[in-house]
Amino acid sequence: MKTLGIDIGGSALKGAIVDTTTGKLLSERFRIDTPDTLTPKEMAGAVKAMTQHFKWKGPVGIGFPGVIQGSTIWTSANLDKKFIGCDGAKLFGQATGCRIAMINDAAAAGAAEMRYGAGRDFMGKALLLTLGTGVGSCFSYQGVVTAMELGHFPWGKHGKSAEKFLAASVLEQKKLSWKEWGGRLRDYVAILEKLLWPEMIIVGGGVSADHAKFFKYIKPRAQLVPAEFLNNAGIVGAALWAAEKK
Ligand code: BGC
């Protein structure tokens, strides 16, 4: 089955047509940069532009960086707060005329990795972290993936969200060295290991392409691997969700 997967992120929307029986992209990836924070209405316009680019009328899976219940968006840490309370299927469905399935962006990435990527055939406990504008997370056991919000684990002396110290965006903005940033990730992963005991940790997000530069500082108990789909995991997983959501 073919579906359009869209990954909404803090700095861009990325989309591609995906063969959900293989996880392969059937088109080039199309990217719409969003240097300014888009309102829900503007984002709906961008999603429409994405469907028009692909001349797409079929099902669309959308990975969104927030808590999703049903198709309602409940948090929006790094996008416009006006998304909170929006029904994503309605918002994007009305703009595009397509059937929309909403999923958390990190859960989408995890679904792709567990099915076709670094975690394929792995039935034990796996934790996936995406390092981007924020820190996304999901957990998989027996191949069943569930979204988590571990990027908001209280961190530092004021108990701010851990992602404010650990996201890949912080590495850039604060011009941290790989060693400094890797050290922060080590402390964070040590806590997550204590609480969740994953056997495998998969790291995604754009920065996973540079994994050799920082994995050496993390030193987890679990097996640490980069996401095989790198930054396309969210697109592939969103497409899978649109094809298979019950
Ligand atoms: C959001 C998560 C999302 C992550 C990565 C966090 O701020 O709360 O839902 O998965 O960013 O985009």
py3Dmol code that shows the C-alpha trace and the ligand (Angstrom):
import py3Dmol

protein = """\
ATOM      1  CA  MET A   1       0.000   0.000   0.000  1.00  0.00           C
ATOM      2  CA  LYS A   2       1.138   3.552  -0.742  1.00  0.00           C
ATOM      3  CA  THR A   3       0.579   6.375   1.717  1.00  0.00           C
ATOM      4  CA  LEU A   4       1.944   9.869   2.171  1.00  0.00           C
ATOM      5  CA  GLY A   5       3.970  10.289   5.358  1.00  0.00           C
ATOM      6  CA  ILE A   6       4.547  13.782   6.745  1.00  0.00           C
ATOM      7  CA  ASP A   7       6.857  14.624   9.612  1.00  0.00           C
ATOM      8  CA  ILE A   8       6.109  17.991  11.202  1.00  0.00           C
ATOM      9  CA  GLY A   9       9.158  19.310  13.030  1.00  0.00           C
ATOM     10  CA  GLY A  10      10.354  22.474  14.725  1.00  0.00           C
ATOM     11  CA  SER A  11      12.079  23.860  11.622  1.00  0.00           C
ATOM     12  CA  ALA A  12      10.449  22.110   8.660  1.00  0.00           C
ATOM     13  CA  LEU A  13       7.813  19.700   7.380  1.00  0.00           C
ATOM     14  CA  LYS A  14       9.150  16.746   5.442  1.00  0.00           C
ATOM     15  CA  GLY A  15       7.105  14.318   3.401  1.00  0.00           C
ATOM     16  CA  ALA A  16       7.369  11.442   0.952  1.00  0.00           C
ATOM     17  CA  ILE A  17       5.224   8.720  -0.561  1.00  0.00           C
ATOM     18  CA  VAL A  18       6.024   5.451   1.200  1.00  0.00           C
ATOM     19  CA  ASP A  19       5.478   1.819   0.266  1.00  0.00           C
ATOM     20  CA  THR A  20       4.171   0.615   3.622  1.00  0.00           C
ATOM     21  CA  THR A  21       4.837  -3.049   2.779  1.00  0.00           C
ATOM     22  CA  THR A  22       8.599  -2.410   2.525  1.00  0.00           C
ATOM     23  CA  GLY A  23       9.166   0.923   4.297  1.00  0.00           C
ATOM     24  CA  LYS A  24      10.845   2.278   1.145  1.00  0.00           C
ATOM     25  CA  LEU A  25      10.367   5.842  -0.070  1.00  0.00           C
ATOM     26  CA  LEU A  26       8.687   5.808  -3.486  1.00  0.00           C
ATOM     27  CA  SER A  27       9.365   9.492  -4.106  1.00  0.00           C
ATOM     28  CA  GLU A  28      12.004  12.065  -3.378  1.00  0.00           C
ATOM     29  CA  ARG A  29      11.596  13.657   0.028  1.00  0.00           C
ATOM     30  CA  PHE A  30       9.945  17.087  -0.143  1.00  0.00           C
ATOM     31  CA  ARG A  31      10.753  19.671   2.486  1.00  0.00           C
ATOM     32  CA  ILE A  32       9.020  22.915   3.401  1.00  0.00           C
ATOM     33  CA  ASP A  33      11.114  25.062   5.729  1.00  0.00           C
ATOM     34  CA  THR A  34       9.284  26.838   8.538  1.00  0.00           C
ATOM     35  CA  PRO A  35      11.741  29.416   9.901  1.00  0.00           C
ATOM     36  CA  ASP A  36       8.829  31.256  11.595  1.00  0.00           C
ATOM     37  CA  THR A  37       6.444  29.578  14.008  1.00  0.00           C
ATOM     38  CA  LEU A  38       3.343  28.648  12.023  1.00  0.00           C
ATOM     39  CA  THR A  39      -0.174  28.963  13.414  1.00  0.00           C
ATOM     40  CA  PRO A  40      -2.385  25.873  13.003  1.00  0.00           C
ATOM     41  CA  LYS A  41      -4.039  27.544   9.998  1.00  0.00           C
ATOM     42  CA  GLU A  42      -0.671  28.263   8.364  1.00  0.00           C
ATOM     43  CA  MET A  43       0.506  24.724   9.115  1.00  0.00           C
ATOM     44  CA  ALA A  44      -2.659  23.372   7.478  1.00  0.00           C
ATOM     45  CA  GLY A  45      -1.707  25.471   4.424  1.00  0.00           C
ATOM     46  CA  ALA A  46       1.786  23.943   4.436  1.00  0.00           C
ATOM     47  CA  VAL A  47       0.348  20.407   4.716  1.00  0.00           C
ATOM     48  CA  LYS A  48      -1.949  21.230   1.795  1.00  0.00           C
ATOM     49  CA  ALA A  49       1.069  22.435  -0.221  1.00  0.00           C
ATOM     50  CA  MET A  50       2.741  19.101   0.576  1.00  0.00           C
ATOM     51  CA  THR A  51      -0.246  17.062  -0.722  1.00  0.00           C
ATOM     52  CA  GLN A  52      -0.413  19.279  -3.811  1.00  0.00           C
ATOM     53  CA  HIS A  53       3.290  18.787  -4.479  1.00  0.00           C
ATOM     54  CA  PHE A  54       2.676  15.023  -4.622  1.00  0.00           C
ATOM     55  CA  LYS A  55      -0.757  15.450  -6.324  1.00  0.00           C
ATOM     56  CA  TRP A  56      -1.943  13.239  -3.463  1.00  0.00           C
ATOM     57  CA  LYS A  57      -5.559  12.365  -2.605  1.00  0.00           C
ATOM     58  CA  GLY A  58      -5.030   9.156  -0.603  1.00  0.00           C
ATOM     59  CA  PRO A  59      -4.437   8.572   3.121  1.00  0.00           C
ATOM     60  CA  VAL A  60      -1.914  10.769   4.911  1.00  0.00           C
ATOM     61  CA  GLY A  61      -0.077   9.980   8.153  1.00  0.00           C
ATOM     62  CA  ILE A  62       1.167  12.985  10.102  1.00  0.00           C
ATOM     63  CA  GLY A  63       3.790  12.803  12.822  1.00  0.00           C
ATOM     64  CA  PHE A  64       3.407  15.774  15.174  1.00  0.00           C
ATOM     65  CA  PRO A  65       5.823  16.837  17.952  1.00  0.00           C
ATOM     66  CA  GLY A  66       3.373  16.647  20.843  1.00  0.00           C
ATOM     67  CA  VAL A  67       1.054  14.376  22.803  1.00  0.00           C
ATOM     68  CA  ILE A  68      -1.626  12.926  20.513  1.00  0.00           C
ATOM     69  CA  GLN A  69      -4.731  11.193  21.851  1.00  0.00           C
ATOM     70  CA  GLY A  70      -7.065   9.943  19.143  1.00  0.00           C
ATOM     71  CA  SER A  71      -6.401  12.742  16.692  1.00  0.00           C
ATOM     72  CA  THR A  72      -6.346  15.552  19.261  1.00  0.00           C
ATOM     73  CA  ILE A  73      -3.090  17.415  19.913  1.00  0.00           C
ATOM     74  CA  TRP A  74      -2.605  17.935  23.655  1.00  0.00           C
ATOM     75  CA  THR A  75       0.840  19.530  23.890  1.00  0.00           C
ATOM     76  CA  SER A  76       2.995  21.685  21.673  1.00  0.00           C
ATOM     77  CA  ALA A  77       6.297  22.361  23.453  1.00  0.00           C
ATOM     78  CA  ASN A  78       8.182  23.623  20.401  1.00  0.00           C
ATOM     79  CA  LEU A  79       5.403  24.790  18.065  1.00  0.00           C
ATOM     80  CA  ASP A  80       2.569  27.335  18.363  1.00  0.00           C
ATOM     81  CA  LYS A  81       0.573  26.841  21.574  1.00  0.00           C
ATOM     82  CA  LYS A  82      -2.624  27.319  19.535  1.00  0.00           C
ATOM     83  CA  PHE A  83      -2.259  23.675  18.455  1.00  0.00           C
ATOM     84  CA  ILE A  84      -3.225  22.581  21.957  1.00  0.00           C
ATOM     85  CA  GLY A  85      -6.745  21.155  21.837  1.00  0.00           C
ATOM     86  CA  CYS A  86      -6.860  21.043  17.993  1.00  0.00           C
ATOM     87  CA  ASP A  87      -8.214  17.976  16.272  1.00  0.00           C
ATOM     88  CA  GLY A  88      -5.384  17.325  13.792  1.00  0.00           C
ATOM     89  CA  ALA A  89      -7.432  14.993  11.580  1.00  0.00           C
ATOM     90  CA  LYS A  90     -10.061  17.714  11.172  1.00  0.00           C
ATOM     91  CA  LEU A  91      -7.611  20.604  10.759  1.00  0.00           C
ATOM     92  CA  PHE A  92      -5.446  18.902   8.136  1.00  0.00           C
ATOM     93  CA  GLY A  93      -8.320  16.881   6.627  1.00  0.00           C
ATOM     94  CA  GLN A  94     -10.354  20.003   5.841  1.00  0.00           C
ATOM     95  CA  ALA A  95      -7.320  21.704   4.309  1.00  0.00           C
ATOM     96  CA  THR A  96      -6.341  18.777   2.071  1.00  0.00           C
ATOM     97  CA  GLY A  97      -9.496  16.717   1.476  1.00  0.00           C
ATOM     98  CA  CYS A  98      -7.464  13.639   2.494  1.00  0.00           C
ATOM     99  CA  ARG A  99      -8.028  11.096   5.269  1.00  0.00           C
ATOM    100  CA  ILE A 100      -5.539  11.981   8.018  1.00  0.00           C
ATOM    101  CA  ALA A 101      -4.073   9.769  10.772  1.00  0.00           C
ATOM    102  CA  MET A 102      -2.224  11.621  13.544  1.00  0.00           C
ATOM    103  CA  ILE A 103       0.671  10.120  15.536  1.00  0.00           C
ATOM    104  CA  ASN A 104       3.372  11.476  17.845  1.00  0.00           C
ATOM    105  CA  ASP A 105       6.532  12.088  15.765  1.00  0.00           C
ATOM    106  CA  ALA A 106       8.834   9.934  17.935  1.00  0.00           C
ATOM    107  CA  ALA A 107       6.316   7.068  18.032  1.00  0.00           C
ATOM    108  CA  ALA A 108       6.236   7.264  14.229  1.00  0.00           C
ATOM    109  CA  ALA A 109      10.036   7.075  14.082  1.00  0.00           C
ATOM    110  CA  GLY A 110       9.989   4.139  16.514  1.00  0.00           C
ATOM    111  CA  ALA A 111       7.365   2.276  14.497  1.00  0.00           C
ATOM    112  CA  ALA A 112       9.513   2.584  11.359  1.00  0.00           C
ATOM    113  CA  GLU A 113      12.690   1.484  13.127  1.00  0.00           C
ATOM    114  CA  MET A 114      11.048  -1.480  14.865  1.00  0.00           C
ATOM    115  CA  ARG A 115       9.417  -2.702  11.652  1.00  0.00           C
ATOM    116  CA  TYR A 116      12.039  -2.068   8.979  1.00  0.00           C
ATOM    117  CA  GLY A 117      15.060  -0.443  10.613  1.00  0.00           C
ATOM    118  CA  ALA A 118      17.515  -0.890  13.487  1.00  0.00           C
ATOM    119  CA  GLY A 119      14.991  -2.755  15.673  1.00  0.00           C
ATOM    120  CA  ARG A 120      13.473  -5.113  13.087  1.00  0.00           C
ATOM    121  CA  ASP A 121      12.723  -8.568  14.498  1.00  0.00           C
ATOM    122  CA  PHE A 122      13.723  -7.346  17.981  1.00  0.00           C
ATOM    123  CA  MET A 123      11.019  -8.377  20.452  1.00  0.00           C
ATOM    124  CA  GLY A 124      12.710  -7.250  23.688  1.00  0.00           C
ATOM    125  CA  LYS A 125      12.522  -3.836  25.320  1.00  0.00           C
ATOM    126  CA  ALA A 126      13.736  -1.037  23.085  1.00  0.00           C
ATOM    127  CA  LEU A 127      13.861   2.685  23.792  1.00  0.00           C
ATOM    128  CA  LEU A 128      13.998   5.100  20.895  1.00  0.00           C
ATOM    129  CA  LEU A 129      15.149   8.682  21.393  1.00  0.00           C
ATOM    130  CA  THR A 130      14.978  11.327  18.683  1.00  0.00           C
ATOM    131  CA  LEU A 131      17.332  14.257  19.104  1.00  0.00           C
ATOM    132  CA  GLY A 132      16.197  17.323  17.174  1.00  0.00           C
ATOM    133  CA  THR A 133      14.503  20.587  18.139  1.00  0.00           C
ATOM    134  CA  GLY A 134      13.224  18.669  21.181  1.00  0.00           C
ATOM    135  CA  VAL A 135      13.855  15.165  22.541  1.00  0.00           C
ATOM    136  CA  GLY A 136      11.295  12.621  21.381  1.00  0.00           C
ATOM    137  CA  SER A 137      10.885   9.168  22.863  1.00  0.00           C
ATOM    138  CA  CYS A 138       8.964   5.945  22.568  1.00  0.00           C
ATOM    139  CA  PHE A 139       9.221   2.440  23.961  1.00  0.00           C
ATOM    140  CA  SER A 140       8.749  -0.879  22.235  1.00  0.00           C
ATOM    141  CA  TYR A 141       8.180  -4.313  23.718  1.00  0.00           C
ATOM    142  CA  GLN A 142       7.224  -7.364  21.667  1.00  0.00           C
ATOM    143  CA  GLY A 143       7.192  -4.995  18.713  1.00  0.00           C
ATOM    144  CA  VAL A 144       4.398  -2.840  20.166  1.00  0.00           C
ATOM    145  CA  VAL A 145       5.407   0.800  20.153  1.00  0.00           C
ATOM    146  CA  THR A 146       4.047   3.378  22.544  1.00  0.00           C
ATOM    147  CA  ALA A 147       4.726   7.130  22.582  1.00  0.00           C
ATOM    148  CA  MET A 148       6.476   8.578  25.628  1.00  0.00           C
ATOM    149  CA  GLU A 149       7.364  12.088  26.777  1.00  0.00           C
ATOM    150  CA  LEU A 150      10.768  11.448  28.326  1.00  0.00           C
ATOM    151  CA  GLY A 151      12.108  14.690  26.843  1.00  0.00           C
ATOM    152  CA  HIS A 152      10.164  16.401  29.613  1.00  0.00           C
ATOM    153  CA  PHE A 153      11.860  14.517  32.436  1.00  0.00           C
ATOM    154  CA  PRO A 154      12.672  17.229  35.042  1.00  0.00           C
ATOM    155  CA  TRP A 155      16.308  18.255  34.711  1.00  0.00           C
ATOM    156  CA  GLY A 156      18.723  20.727  36.283  1.00  0.00           C
ATOM    157  CA  LYS A 157      18.209  22.555  39.541  1.00  0.00           C
ATOM    158  CA  HIS A 158      14.921  24.153  38.430  1.00  0.00           C
ATOM    159  CA  GLY A 159      13.478  20.916  37.084  1.00  0.00           C
ATOM    160  CA  LYS A 160      13.051  22.173  33.516  1.00  0.00           C
ATOM    161  CA  SER A 161      12.383  19.708  30.712  1.00  0.00           C
ATOM    162  CA  ALA A 162      15.498  17.644  29.993  1.00  0.00           C
ATOM    163  CA  GLU A 163      15.170  18.495  26.285  1.00  0.00           C
ATOM    164  CA  LYS A 164      16.142  22.096  27.094  1.00  0.00           C
ATOM    165  CA  PHE A 165      19.619  20.742  27.975  1.00  0.00           C
ATOM    166  CA  LEU A 166      19.882  17.740  25.670  1.00  0.00           C
ATOM    167  CA  ALA A 167      18.216  18.387  22.335  1.00  0.00           C
ATOM    168  CA  ALA A 168      20.369  18.608  19.220  1.00  0.00           C
ATOM    169  CA  SER A 169      19.198  22.229  18.930  1.00  0.00           C
ATOM    170  CA  VAL A 170      20.980  22.938  22.263  1.00  0.00           C
ATOM    171  CA  LEU A 171      24.208  21.435  20.921  1.00  0.00           C
ATOM    172  CA  GLU A 172      24.083  24.014  18.120  1.00  0.00           C
ATOM    173  CA  GLN A 173      22.749  27.027  20.025  1.00  0.00           C
ATOM    174  CA  LYS A 174      25.114  26.689  22.992  1.00  0.00           C
ATOM    175  CA  LYS A 175      27.992  25.585  20.743  1.00  0.00           C
ATOM    176  CA  LEU A 176      28.714  22.616  23.020  1.00  0.00           C
ATOM    177  CA  SER A 177      31.518  20.229  22.144  1.00  0.00           C
ATOM    178  CA  TRP A 178      30.510  16.674  21.252  1.00  0.00           C
ATOM    179  CA  LYS A 179      32.107  15.623  24.530  1.00  0.00           C
ATOM    180  CA  GLU A 180      30.109  18.084  26.640  1.00  0.00           C
ATOM    181  CA  TRP A 181      26.861  17.211  24.919  1.00  0.00           C
ATOM    182  CA  GLY A 182      27.660  13.494  25.003  1.00  0.00           C
ATOM    183  CA  GLY A 183      28.267  13.817  28.755  1.00  0.00           C
ATOM    184  CA  ARG A 184      24.799  15.302  29.227  1.00  0.00           C
ATOM    185  CA  LEU A 185      23.302  12.465  27.211  1.00  0.00           C
ATOM    186  CA  ARG A 186      25.245   9.951  29.326  1.00  0.00           C
ATOM    187  CA  ASP A 187      23.686  11.271  32.571  1.00  0.00           C
ATOM    188  CA  TYR A 188      20.221  11.319  31.029  1.00  0.00           C
ATOM    189  CA  VAL A 189      20.477   7.833  29.534  1.00  0.00           C
ATOM    190  CA  ALA A 190      21.766   6.499  32.889  1.00  0.00           C
ATOM    191  CA  ILE A 191      18.534   7.642  34.558  1.00  0.00           C
ATOM    192  CA  LEU A 192      16.330   6.274  31.789  1.00  0.00           C
ATOM    193  CA  GLU A 193      18.150   2.937  32.050  1.00  0.00           C
ATOM    194  CA  LYS A 194      17.511   2.822  35.778  1.00  0.00           C
ATOM    195  CA  LEU A 195      13.794   3.401  35.240  1.00  0.00           C
ATOM    196  CA  LEU A 196      13.072   1.481  32.053  1.00  0.00           C
ATOM    197  CA  TRP A 197      15.828  -1.112  31.586  1.00  0.00           C
ATOM    198  CA  PRO A 198      15.791  -1.138  27.785  1.00  0.00           C
ATOM    199  CA  GLU A 199      17.926  -3.797  26.104  1.00  0.00           C
ATOM    200  CA  MET A 200      18.375  -1.655  23.012  1.00  0.00           C
ATOM    201  CA  ILE A 201      18.504   2.131  22.607  1.00  0.00           C
ATOM    202  CA  ILE A 202      17.958   3.528  19.127  1.00  0.00           C
ATOM    203  CA  VAL A 203      18.936   7.144  18.506  1.00  0.00           C
ATOM    204  CA  GLY A 204      17.276   9.068  15.674  1.00  0.00           C
ATOM    205  CA  GLY A 205      16.987  12.651  14.482  1.00  0.00           C
ATOM    206  CA  GLY A 206      19.245  14.481  12.036  1.00  0.00           C
ATOM    207  CA  VAL A 207      22.215  14.274  14.412  1.00  0.00           C
ATOM    208  CA  SER A 208      22.148  10.450  14.353  1.00  0.00           C
ATOM    209  CA  ALA A 209      24.161  10.693  11.109  1.00  0.00           C
ATOM    210  CA  ASP A 210      27.008  11.961  13.368  1.00  0.00           C
ATOM    211  CA  HIS A 211      26.597   9.192  15.934  1.00  0.00           C
ATOM    212  CA  ALA A 212      30.292   8.252  15.822  1.00  0.00           C
ATOM    213  CA  LYS A 213      31.092  11.667  17.315  1.00  0.00           C
ATOM    214  CA  PHE A 214      29.018  11.280  20.496  1.00  0.00           C
ATOM    215  CA  PHE A 215      28.006   7.637  21.069  1.00  0.00           C
ATOM    216  CA  LYS A 216      31.405   6.977  22.659  1.00  0.00           C
ATOM    217  CA  TYR A 217      30.539   9.312  25.554  1.00  0.00           C
ATOM    218  CA  ILE A 218      27.177   7.756  26.447  1.00  0.00           C
ATOM    219  CA  LYS A 219      28.307   4.363  27.771  1.00  0.00           C
ATOM    220  CA  PRO A 220      24.909   2.711  28.361  1.00  0.00           C
ATOM    221  CA  ARG A 221      24.275  -0.811  29.588  1.00  0.00           C
ATOM    222  CA  ALA A 222      21.965  -1.406  26.615  1.00  0.00           C
ATOM    223  CA  GLN A 223      23.060  -1.871  23.039  1.00  0.00           C
ATOM    224  CA  LEU A 224      23.224   1.628  21.500  1.00  0.00           C
ATOM    225  CA  VAL A 225      22.482   1.950  17.779  1.00  0.00           C
ATOM    226  CA  PRO A 226      21.689   4.752  15.329  1.00  0.00           C
ATOM    227  CA  ALA A 227      18.308   4.795  13.597  1.00  0.00           C
ATOM    228  CA  GLU A 228      18.702   3.158  10.192  1.00  0.00           C
ATOM    229  CA  PHE A 229      16.259   5.526   8.550  1.00  0.00           C
ATOM    230  CA  LEU A 230      18.163   8.427  10.109  1.00  0.00           C
ATOM    231  CA  ASN A 231      15.975  11.460   9.589  1.00  0.00           C
ATOM    232  CA  ASN A 232      13.387   9.671   7.399  1.00  0.00           C
ATOM    233  CA  ALA A 233      12.101   7.440  10.210  1.00  0.00           C
ATOM    234  CA  GLY A 234       9.311   9.890  11.110  1.00  0.00           C
ATOM    235  CA  ILE A 235       8.037  10.031   7.516  1.00  0.00           C
ATOM    236  CA  VAL A 236       8.035   6.238   7.120  1.00  0.00           C
ATOM    237  CA  GLY A 237       6.377   5.643  10.506  1.00  0.00           C
ATOM    238  CA  ALA A 238       3.675   8.248   9.883  1.00  0.00           C
ATOM    239  CA  ALA A 239       2.879   6.546   6.565  1.00  0.00           C
ATOM    240  CA  LEU A 240       2.703   3.139   8.309  1.00  0.00           C
ATOM    241  CA  TRP A 241       0.313   4.600  10.870  1.00  0.00           C
ATOM    242  CA  ALA A 242      -2.020   5.915   8.151  1.00  0.00           C
ATOM    243  CA  ALA A 243      -2.048   2.471   6.524  1.00  0.00           C
ATOM    244  CA  GLU A 244      -2.492   0.393   9.673  1.00  0.00           C
ATOM    245  CA  LYS A 245      -4.126   2.404  12.456  1.00  0.00           C
ATOM    246  CA  LYS A 246      -7.041   0.444  13.952  1.00  0.00           C
TER     247      LYS A 246
END
"""
ligand_1 = """\
12
BGC
C 7.353 16.780 22.505
C 7.249 15.346 22.067
C 8.024 15.152 20.773
C 9.459 15.642 20.941
C 10.264 15.535 19.655
C 8.814 17.173 22.633
O 8.914 18.501 23.022
O 6.696 16.979 23.758
O 5.895 14.995 21.875
O 8.009 13.788 20.416
O 9.468 16.980 21.374
O 9.730 16.287 18.644
"""
view = py3Dmol.view(width=600, height=400)
view.addModel(protein, "pdb")
view.setStyle({"model": 0}, {"cartoon": {"style": "trace"}})
view.addModel(ligand_1, "xyz")
view.setStyle({"model": 1}, {"stick": {}})
view.zoomTo()
view.show()
